[in-house]
Amino acid sequence: MIQMRGILNTPAKYQDIKINIKQDYEVQYWSRKWGISALQLESAVKAAGSNVAREVEQYLRTKGKIS
């Protein structure tokens, strides 16, 4: 299981987390977390217009990619 250093499971911290799609371990973590491919993650970050995890997750939910 991949774990990201510095990720706390608190709402306040989650709002501040940014996804760095240039870091392989981050791409692996977020792709697995949401059950999407690395390419889908990269596309979602670009389409959401933000690399803030909460905003990317919201985008993925609105597009029906995750539930």
Protein Blocks (a to p, Z undefined) as FASTA:
>chain_A
ZZdehiacbfklmmmpccdfkbmklmmmmmmmnopafklmmmmmmmnopabfklmmmmmm
mnopaZZ
